[in-house]
Each structure stands twice: as C-alpha cells, then as structure tokens.
C-alpha cells in the first residue's frame, strides 16, 4: 500500500507485484493494472526518462538490436 497527496487531493494504491531493482541508485518496479484508477495519475506525474535513449525494436517489438 502506498499513498501520497498534493494539496487536498489524496491518492493511494495497493499493488500485488512490487520488487527492488537496485539499491544504488534506489529503484523499484511495480505493475499497476491497466484498469487501475490510479494509473493515469502516475502516467501524468511521470517523466519519460528514456525519451532520449536510442533503441530499435527487436523481432517481436521489444527493445533489441
């Protein structure tokens, strides 16, 4: 369970899948459902940190060579 607020707006989320990716830098991974009412708020608040990273799609569309 996680929660936050901005001004008077409170947002919370319970996730079933949560994993530590790295301690240095501290990174986590969680997987919200596409049907989550919190998911659009997460997307709206996020920054695309990979926007300037060059990649090409592999055979099945995933990043690859």
C-alpha positions as CSV (number, residue, x, y, z in Angstrom):
1,X,0.0,0.0,0.0
2,X,1.3,3.4,-0.9
3,X,-0.2,6.8,-0.7
4,X,0.5,10.5,-1.4
5,X,-1.2,13.8,-1.6
6,X,-0.9,17.1,-3.4
7,X,-2.8,19.9,-1.7
8,X,-6.2,18.5,-0.8
9,X,-6.0,15.6,-3.3
10,X,-5.1,12.2,-1.9
11,X,-4.1,9.2,-4.0
12,X,-3.4,5.7,-2.9
13,X,-2.6,2.4,-4.4
14,X,-2.3,-1.3,-3.4
15,X,0.0,-3.3,-5.6
16,X,0.3,-7.1,-5.8
17,X,3.7,-7.1,-7.6
18,X,6.5,-4.9,-6.1
19,X,10.2,-5.6,-6.5
20,X,13.5,-3.9,-5.6
21,X,15.6,-3.3,-8.8
22,X,18.6,-1.5,-7.4
23,X,19.9,-0.1,-4.2
24,X,22.3,2.3,-5.8
25,X,20.6,4.2,-7.3
26,X,17.4,3.2,-5.4
27,X,15.0,1.9,-8.0
28,X,11.8,-0.1,-7.6
29,X,9.4,-1.9,-10.0
30,X,5.7,-2.2,-9.6
31,X,3.0,-3.2,-12.1
32,X,-0.4,-1.5,-11.8
33,X,-3.3,-2.9,-13.8
34,X,-4.4,-1.1,-16.9
35,X,-7.8,-0.8,-15.2
36,X,-6.4,0.9,-12.1
37,X,-7.9,4.3,-11.5
38,X,-4.5,5.5,-10.1
39,X,-2.6,4.5,-13.2
40,X,-3.5,7.7,-15.2
41,X,-2.3,9.8,-12.3
42,X,1.0,8.0,-12.2
43,X,1.5,8.5,-16.0
44,X,0.5,12.2,-15.8
45,X,3.1,12.8,-13.0
46,X,5.9,10.8,-14.6
47,X,8.8,12.0,-16.7
48,X,9.9,9.8,-19.7
49,X,13.5,9.3,-18.6
50,X,14.1,7.2,-21.7
51,X,12.9,9.7,-24.3
52,X,16.4,10.4,-25.5
53,X,17.7,6.9,-25.4
54,X,18.2,5.4,-28.8
55,X,16.8,1.9,-29.4
56,X,15.4,-0.2,-32.2
57,X,12.6,-2.7,-31.9
58,X,13.5,-6.4,-32.0
59,X,11.7,-9.2,-33.8
60,X,8.7,-9.1,-31.5
61,X,8.6,-5.3,-30.9
62,X,10.6,-5.3,-27.6
63,X,13.8,-3.2,-27.4
64,X,16.6,-5.1,-29.1
65,X,19.2,-5.0,-31.7
